[in-house]
Amino acid sequence: MKKLSDIPFVSVIINTVDRPTDLKRCLAAVLNQSYRNFEIVVVNNGLGAETPELLRSFSQSLPDDLKLKIVEDKMKKLSYLFNLGWKRADPKAEIFAYCADDTEPDIDWLKQAATYLKDNPECGGVSGPTLATTNPPGEMFALRDLMKKNLLTRFILRLYEYFVMEDKTLEPGYWPESGAFTMGAGIPLPHIKKPLEIDLLTSGNMAVTRTAMASVNGFDENFLFNHADGDLFIRLKKKGWRLVFHPRVKVLHHMRFGPTRYP
C-alpha cells in the first residue's frame, strides 16, 4: 500500500447536470478550502447553456495556482461519468475527492480528508457527514417520520428496523446483511468524535486514493448508477482497503425531494 506524499495533490471531482445555481455555490466553497494543493475537475452532463457560461466565468476568476478542467459528456450513465472524472484528472493527483454539485463543503473538508489518507496508508477512502439542509433530510427520513405517526405503521417500522436494519438505521455507512443501507451519514452525529471504520462511503462526499481506485479499476460500468457505488466499496474492502467515516470531513447537502437525475 503506497504512502502518500507529505502534501498530496488532490483532484476535486464534481459531476453536474443543469444545476448552475447549486454548482456556483459548490465551486465557491471548494475555492475557499484551507487546503490549497488541488485542481478542480467538473464533469458537465447537462444540456443547457448556463453551466458552460458559469464555468467559463469561474475559470477566468481563478488564482494562477489553481486549475479548472472541464469535461463535457452527454452519456446518461453515472457510473461511466464518475469514472470519467478520475481518469481525466491530472496524473500527479494522489487523491480523488468527490463532492456532489448540490453540496457545500466545509472549509477544512479537503484538509481533513487528505491529511487522514496521508497518515493512514491502509485506508483507501474516507467520507463524512453529508448534512441535509432540509428537515427531514430526504425521502427515506420523511417516510420514516410518516410511519411513526400511526400505531400500526409504527409497529411495521419497528419490525423493519429490527430485522432489516439490524437496529442500526441511523448509523453511518453500515451495510446490514439484508442489503439495505443505513441513513446516519445525513444527520448530525455528535457522539462520533473520532474516525470510524465503515462499510459504505457517501459518493457525494468522499475522497479515494488513486492507488485504491486503480486497484479495482474504478466504478463498474455494467451499472447505470444504482448500486455502482456500493459495488465499488465492496470491491475496495475485498482488496483489503479500509473505508472510514471521519466526523470532520463534512459537507452541507442542499438536497431536493424527488428524482434529480435521468433514470
N, C-alpha and C positions, 0 to 999 in steps of 0.2 A: 504494500500500500504506500503510494507515493506521498511524501510530506510536502506541503505547500510552501512556497517562498514566504519570506517574512512579511511582505505586504502583497498578497496575491492580487493579480489583476482580475477584475470581475466583469462579466458581460451581463448587464441587466436586460432581460428579455421581456418585452411587453407585446402580447398579442391583442390586436384591436379590430373592431368591426363597427364602423359608423357610430361611434360614441365620442365625438370630438370634445364635448364639454367634460366628460369623465376623463378622457385621455389628457387633456390640458392640465387638470388638477393632479393627475398621477405624475406627469412629466415634471411639474413644478416641485413636487415632493421629492422625486428622485434627484433632481438638480440640487436640492437643498441638503443632500446627505452629508453627514460629518465625515464619512469615508470618501476619499477622492480618487482612488485608483480604479477607475471603471470606465466602460463605454456603455452606450445605450443602443440596443437593437430593437426596433419596432417592426413587427410583422403586421402589415396592414392587409386585412382580408375584406375590407369594406368596398362599397361601390360608389359612395358619394364623393364629392369634390372637397368637402370641408376638411377632412382629415389630412389629405396631402398638402393642402394650403397651410393648415396648422403646423405640420411637420416642417415645411419649408421655413416658416416664420421662426419656429423654435430653433431650428438648426442655425439660422443666421445670428441668433442671440447668445449662442453658447460661448463659454470661455475657450481659449485656444487649446487648453489641455484636455478638453472633453469632446469625444467624437460621438455623433449620432449616425447610425447606419439604418437605412430604411429599406425594408424588404417588402415588395408588393407581390401578392399571390392570391388569386381568387378561388382556389380549390376549397370546397366546403368539407374539409376533413381535418378536424382539430388535432388528431394525433400526428398527422403529416406537418401541420403548421407549427406545432410545438417542437418537432424535430428540426424544422427549417431554421428556427431561431438559434439553436445552439450550433448547428452546422455552418451557419453564416457568421458566427461570432469570430472575433479576432483570434487567430491561432494561439496567441500568448495568453488568452483567458484561461485561468485555472479553475474558475467557479462560474456557474451559470445561475443567476438569481432571477427567478420568475416572479413577476407581480402582474395581477390582472389589471386591465385598463380602468376598472372602476374601483381600484384601491388607492389608498393614500398612505404610502409607507412612512413610518416613524423616522425621525431624523437620524437615529442610530441603527436603523434596520440593517443596512449593509455592513456597518462596523461590527455589530454583534454576530451576524451570520458568518462573515469572513474570518473573524477572529476565532470563533469556535471551531470552524472547519480547519483552520491552520493549526490550532493547538491539539486537535483530535483527529489524527490521520486515519483512524479506523472508521470514522464517521463519513458516510457517503452523502448524506443530505440532512439539512436542518430546516425546520419550519417553526411556526409560532402562532400566537393569537391573531386571528383574522376577524376583527371585531366589527360586527354589523352596526350600521348607524340607524337601522330600523328596529322596531320593537313590536312583535317578536322578530328575531333575526333570521327570517327565512321561512319557506313554506312548511318544512318539517316541524319547526318550532311552533308555527301557527296551528298546524294540525294537532300537535301535542297539547297546546293550550285549549283548543276547542274540545278535545276529547275529555279533558279534566273537568268540564263543566256539567257533565251528566254522569249519574251514578253508574249506569250500565257501561257507557264508553270508558269511564274511568277504570272499571274492573277489567275491560278488554285491554286498555292501555297498560295496566299493571301486569297482566299476563304477558303482553308483548315485551315489555321492558325486562321482565324476569327471564323469560325463556329465549327470546330472540336477541335481546341486547345484553344479556348476562349481567343486568343491573349496573351497566357502565355507560348508559345513554349519554351522559354529559361529561364523559372523559374525552380528552383529546387524542385523536389518532389511534384508537383501539379498534381492532377488527374482530368481532365475535365469530365463532365458528359457523353461525347461521349465514354469513356472507353480508349481513348488514354492516353499517359503519356508524360510529358514534359522532355526536354533534358538538363536543365540548370545545373544539378549536374556535368556534364562532361566538363564544361568550367569555366574559371576564372570569378568570380562574385564579383568584388571589392566593389560594392555598398552594399553588405551584410556584415555588421560589427558585428552583434550580432546573437545569436541563433534565429532560425525562425521555428515556428510550420509548419509542412508539412503533406501531405497525405501518401507519399511513402519514405521509406528509399532506399538505394542502397545496394543490397545484397552482393556486393564485397567490401563494406566498411561500416560496421555498427557494433554497439555494442548494445546488447539487454540484459536486466537484466534477471536473472534466473526466478525471480518471474513472470515477464511478459510472458516469453516464456512458462513456465509451465502452466500459466493461460489459454492458448489457445492450449496446447498440441503440440506446435511447428508447423512445416510445414504439410500441408495436403498431404498425400502421394497418394491421388487419382490423383494428378497432376504428370506428369513426371518432368517438371520443369517450362515451360512457365506458368505464372500466379500463380505459387505456392507462390512466394514472395509477389505479390500484394494481394493475398488472405490472407496471414499471416498478412499483415499490416492492411487490413480491419478488421480482427477479433481482432487485438490488439486495434484498435481505438474503436470498438464496446464495448470492455471491459472497456473502459474509460482511456486507456493509451495514453499519448501524445507522438507523434513522432516529432523529432526535427532535423533540418539541422543546423549544427554547422560549421561556416567557418574555424575553426582551427582543425577539425577532418579530416585531409587531407591525401590523398594518390596520388601517381602518377600511372597512368594506362598505362602499356606498351602493348597496345592492338594491335591486328591484324585485318585486314579486313577479312570478310568471317567467316563461322561457325568454331568453335573450339571444339565443343563437339559432341558426338554421338547424333543422333536425338532421 
